[in-house]
Amino acid sequence: MKKLASYILEVVILSLLMSLPPLFVWIDFTILNINVSEWSLTELTQELALLASFGILFVKTYKNSQKSGFLTLLMGLFLVMFIREGDYFWDKIMRGLWTILAIVTFFITVYFAYKQRETIFPSLSTYWNTRGFGYLMMGLLMVLLFSRIFGTGSLWRVILKENYMGDFKTAVQEGLELLGYLLLFYGVVSISKSSQIEGQPKD
């Protein structure tokens, strides 16, 4: 009964998360009237989800140094993605600054992960078997692959022809990206709470 309740709760949470992207895009276009710009609710929520995911993993790494190699790689990836998502703001400081920050972050991540390289693959195998890791991977693939393909302008030009509008393509792509980031965040929260990761038996 307890397991059934947890599954129902998970369905409810995922349903709520999946309802947010269309709602936020609608708010950006109708209430805020700023479309999906850098200051939009959609874009800012993407960055917040990435930053929150990074923060959760940072705390997890601090408390669980035995599995910190793989977590360090994940944190570095999320931080690079966060820097990339905020390129508009970094470029306000200096043009191309986001590229420099992303490269520096990448090499720092590789350095610290290499120092703990013996923990990378053992911890990966542990995380790989958790339910949350599946959501994390789905979120990543949606952000890095599906949203790019399904949100490409050439696809919607073919479909909409003379009715094509750039705002439509942007709304589709950014909405899918937000869904991906929310799934990623949910996956991070899930694996951070997994008892199996701490080396305890599952219920």
Secondary structure, DSSP 8 states (H G I E B T S, - for coil): -HHHHHHHHHHHHHHHHHHHHHHHHHIIIIIS--TT-TTSHHHHHHHHHHHHHHHHHHHHHHH-GGGHHHHHHHHHHHHHHHHHHTHHHHHHHSTTHHHHHHHHHHHHHHHHHHHTGGGHHHHHHHHHTSHHHHHHHHHHHIIIIIHHHHT-HHHHHHHHGGG--HHHHHHHHHHHHHHHHHHHHHHHHHHHH-TGGGT----
